Amino acid sequence: MYKKLLILLILLFSFFSAHRVLSAGSIIINEVMYDLEGSDDNREWVEIKNISSAEIDLAGWKFNDGSNHNLNLPPKNGGQGSLLIPSGGYAILADKADVFLSDHPGFSGIVIDTVMSLSNTAEILKVIDVSGQVIEEINYDNGLGANGDGYSLERISENNGQFCPAQNFGGSPDFDNSPNCSPKLSPTATTVVTPNFSATPAPDLNASLVESVASTETPKAIVVQLIINEFIPNPVGSDEENEWIEIYNAGQNDVALLGWKLQDASGKAYNFDAEEIKAKSYLVLSRNTTKISINNDAEALSLIAPDSTEAFKISFTAGSKEGYSFSRFGSNDWRWTNILTPGEANQYSDAANPSASQDLNSNSPQPSLSAEAVGDSVLETNSFSMKKIVILAVLVGLLFGGAALTLLKKYFV
């Protein structure tokens, strides 16, 4: 009798535990803009990230800042994108989607309108799935920083729930986090006592103190969001004359490129000199300028910052089709297109917009993308596999549930 009861309890526990493992941990809160510089009205936002290996549908999910709030299906209230978050992808939950997009012109990521009122002192935030389960919960307080100075709070990593102020002014929505966890210098009021025994005029210690404090203050970081936006490996006609690479400044600040360099997979680099990219503007570099020859079968292009860190990288393999450029469709979504737009926003058409899951032609396999630019084919395959796992788990759960009910009726009814 007791053994059968124990088996029943183990089966029930296994079912509910398995359900929790499949659901929990798929979405994390990645960045919080809770106290903006100036007015917070309608401008607060939270970035979430899908850290699972499959696409996640947020239909029916809730955001909780003390109360549950629906996630509005874009384009409701100015939202853009969809409620489908790809593996590794981001989505912005905005108090007012249209206001967020007004504050971030040119933003191409997913923006979901909801309701939020984030405390400027402390708050607990939750993401709740369609079944009512809390998938993510974090808490913050203004002692962490980012309180009214124009910076956001950014999560240190997917596996570390600690938050620190963003290194970049305005945060990094739809980009990898760059938190600054080092203590910041903050000048404090100091009383300077001038010795009264000196017969000569005392030096102006207050002036030297001000100068010293000013020299030790760390200036606000400038947001730099440079991306390689489009390039053509295999143009019609002469490759030497017609290859080009386009760089886009997605940030809010003009960027002087002195010290930056553009580099291919072989290590050949073009060192920038006096070039500058205005905010939300493009810079197109010809092969004659860079001397970089883009390989037709496989290539990797990187932007290297003045401190030698790799700021951006995109790569492809398995070949390219003549006359098609490789262009950024969205975050972690690159596509081939025969509508070439050097110096302009990327364009696509049904006929000339094979997604990353489609062959360019019958004789050329679709390029596989690097981790920095995961294609639709990877996402769809992972999504399909996860769906099969979930369906299997549900069937197993129903089987266990039926067995549990049968045992309950047999022994306890």
N, C-alpha and C positions, 0 to 999 in steps of 0.2 A: 504493500500500500504506500509506504513512505517513499520507496524507490521510484514508483510510478509518478508520485507527486513531484519528486525532485526532478525527474526527467521532464515533466511538463513545465516546470518553472524554468529549467535550462533552455528549453525550446522557445518559450516566450521571451526570455531575456535575449537569446540569440537573435530573434527576429527584430526586436526593437533596437538592439545595439547595431545590427547591420544597417537598419534604416538610417540611423544617426550618422554612421560612418559615410554612407553614400551622400548624405545631404550636407553635413557640416564641413566648414573649412574651404568651400568652393569659392566664396566671395569674401574679400577682405576690404575693410575701410583703409584706404591708402594715403589719403591726404584730406586735411580739414582746413577750410578758410572760414574761421569763426568770428574774427574781429578785424575787419578791413581798415585800411587807412581812410579816414573820413567816415561817411555814413555807411552803416551796415544794411540799411533798408533794401530788401529784395536782392541783395548782392551776395549772400552767403552761399557756399557750395561745399559739397563733399565729393571726393573722388573714390570710386570703388574699383576693384580689380578682380578679374577672374583668374585665379591661380590654379584652376583645375585643368585637365587635359581635354576638356570638351566644351563646346558652346553651351551657354546657359541662357534660358529664357526667363526673364524677370517678370513675366505676366503674372499678376496676382500677388507679387511681393510687396513688402511695406518697408518704409523708412521710419525709424522711431527716434525722436529726440525728447522723449517723455510722453509723447502721444504717437499713435500709429498714423502714417500718412501714405496715401496711395501713390504709386509711380504712374504718371500719365504717359500713355502711349504717344510717342512723337508722331506727328508734329504738333500735338496739342499744346497750347500755351507757348508756342515758339520753340518747342524741342526739336531735335534733329537726330537722324539715325533710326534706331529701333530699340526694342527691349531685348534683342538677342546680343549677348556679349560673347565675343569669340574668346577662345583660350588665350590667356595672356593679355587680353584686351582690357581697356579702361572704359568707364562711363562716368560722366559728371551728373550728380544729383544736384539740381539747382533750385533754390527757392523761387526764382523766376528765370525760366530758361531764356526768354528773350533778353532779359537784362544781362545775364551771363554772356550771351553772344555779343551783345553791344559792348561789354567790357573787354571782350576778347575777339576782336574782328579777325576774320580769316580762320577761326578755329574750325577744324574739320572732323573732330571726334564726336562721339555720342554724347548728347545732352538730354537728360530726362528731367522734365518739370515735375516738382513735387511741392510739398510745404515743409518749411523748416524755420525754426527760430532758435538759433544757437546762442547759448549763454556766453557772455564775455568773461565769466569767472570760472565756471566748471560745468561739465555736462557728461552724460552717458549717452552714447549713440549706438543704435542697433540696426541690423539688417535682418528682416524676417522673411522667410520663404512662404510659398503659397499654402503650405500646410500649417503655418503658424509657428514653425520652429525658428528659434534665434540662430542664424547662421554666423553672425559676427557681432561682437560687442566690444566697444572700446570706451575709455573715459579719458578726458583731458581736463586740464585746468590752466589758468593763465600763468601759473608759475613755470610752465614749460616754455613760455615765450610766444612770439607771433601775436602779441596782444596790441592791436591798433597800429602796427608799424608797416603794414602792407605785405607781410610775409605770411605764409601758411604754415601749418604743422604737417610734417611729412613723416611717414612710417620709415624706420631704419631699413627694414627688409621684410620680405614675405614671412620669414620665420621669426621675426622679432617685433613684438608689439609696441616697442618704445617709439615715441614720437619726438622729433626735434624741429626747430624752426628751419624752414627752407633756406637753402643757400642763395637761391635766386629770388629777387623781388617779384612778388606776384605768384610765387609757387611754380609748379611745373605740371599743370593739367594736361593729361594725355601724353606725358613724357615720363621717363624714368626719374625717380626721386633723387634729389641731391641734398639730403639733410645736412645741417651744420650743427653738430652736437658739441662743439667746443664752447667753453664759457666766453661770453661777450664782455668786453670792458665797458663799464658804465661809470662815467665821472660822478663823484659825489662832492657835496659841498665841504670845503675845508677852510678852517680858520688859520691864517698865518699870523704868528706873533712876531712883530719886529722888535729886535733887541733895543732897549732904551739907554744902553750905556755907550753906544757908539757916538763919537763926536762928529762923524761924517754922515751925510745923508744915507739912509738905508736903501739898499737896492729895492726896486719894485718887484717884490717877491710874488705879488698877486699876478702881475703881468707874466712872469716866467712860469707860474703855475698854469695859467690859462694856455700858454703856448705849449707846455709839456702835455697837458691833457689833450689838447687838440691834435698833437702829433701822434698820440697813442690810440686815438679813436679809430676804429675800423670803418672805412667808408662802406656805404651800402653796395652790395654786389649788383652788377648790371646783368640783367637777364640776357643770356645768349642762347638762342634756339636756332641754330643753323642746321639745315638738312639738305642732303642731295635729293633733289625733287624729281629730276628726269634726266635721262641720258640715252643716246642712241649708239649701240655697238656696231650695227650693220646697216648703214644708210644706203639709199639708192645712189649709185655712182661711186665716186672716189671716197674711200674711208678717210684718207688723209685730209681731204678738203671738207668733208661733210660731217664728221663726228663732232659732237659737242656734249658738254655736261652742264646741267643747270643746278644752281644752288639757290635755296630760298631761305630768307630770314623770317622765321615764324614768330620772332619775339617782338616786343614793344619798343626796342631801342635800335638805333643805327649801330652797325658793327664795323669797325675798322679791322681789316683782315691782316694787317702787318703781324707777322709771327705765325700765322696759320699756314697749313699746307694741305694740298689735295694729293692723295696717294693711291696707287693701284695695288693689285695683289702681288706684283713683283717687287714692290718697294720703291718704284719710280715715283717721284714726287714733284709737284709744282708748288713752289714757295710763293705765297702771296706777298705783295709789296705795298702799293699805295691804294689797292682796291678797297672799296667800302660798299656795304649793302645797307640800304635804307630799310627801316622797319617795314615788314610785310611786302618786301620787294624781292626781285630776282637778279641773279648775276649769271650770265651765260658765257661759258668758256669754251672756245674752239680748240680742236686738237693742235692747230698751228700755234696757239698760245701756250697750252700746257705741255705740249710734246708727249702727252700720255696717249698711247694707242690702246683703245678698249678692245679686248679680245671678243671674238664673235661667239665662241663656244662656252666660255665661263670667265667670270671676272668678279672682283671685289673692289669697291671704291670706298675710301675712308676720308673723313675730315679730321685732321689732327690739330688740336688746340695748341696755343703757344707753350703750355706746360707739358707738351708731349703726350697728353691723354687723347684717346680716341673718342671724339665727340659724337661721331655718327658713322655708321657703316651699312652698306647695302651690297648684296652679292647675288649672283645667279649662276646656275650651271645648266648643262644639257642643251645649250644652243640658243640662238636668236634668229628671228626671221628678218629678212631684208626689208627695210623701210619702216620697221616698228621701233618705237622707243619704249624703254622700261620706265614707268612713271608711278608716282606715289598716288594711290587712290584714297588712302586713309591710313590711320595708325595701324601698323603691321599688315598692310594690304597694298601690295604692289602689283601692277598689271601691265600687260603689253598693249599698246595702242598704235594705230597708224595715223592718228590725228596728232601731228607734232606741234607742240606749243612752246617753243623756246622763249622765255621771258614772259610767259602768260600762265594763267591757271590751266591745269591739266584737263583734257577733254577726252571723252570716250563716246562710242556709238555701239549699237547692238551688234553691227557687223564687224566692227573693229575693236571690240572690247572683250576678248576672251579673258575670262577670269583665270586665276592661277590654277584652276582645276581643269582647264580645257587645253587641248593641243593647239598650237599655232597653225600647224598644217599636218597633213597625214604623214609626212616624212620627217618631221622634227618633233621630238618629245618636248613636253612643256618643261621649262626650266624649274628646278627645285630651288627654293629660296633658303637663305641662311636663317639662323635663329633671330637675326635682327629684322627680318621681314618675312614672317611666316605666311604662306599662301593659303587660299581657300581650300585647296585639296587636302592639306594637312588637317585643317580644322574640321572639314566634313568627315574625313576618315575617323578622326578621334571622336567626333560627336556621335557617329554611327555606332562605334564600338561601345561608347558609354551608354547609349540608348539600349543596346542589347544587354548590357550588364544590369541596368536599372530594371528592365523588363523581367530578366531572370530573377532578380532579387524580389520583385513584387510577387512573381509566381511562387517562389519559395516561401515568401511570407504568407501568402494565401494558403498554401499547403500546410504550413505549420499552424496557422490560425485555425484551419478546419480540423486538424488533428487535435489541437488544444480543446476546441469546443466539444468534440466527440468524447475526449477523456473526461472533461468536466461533467457532461451529461451522464456518463457511465458511472462515475464514482461519487458525484456530489448531488445529483438531482434525484 
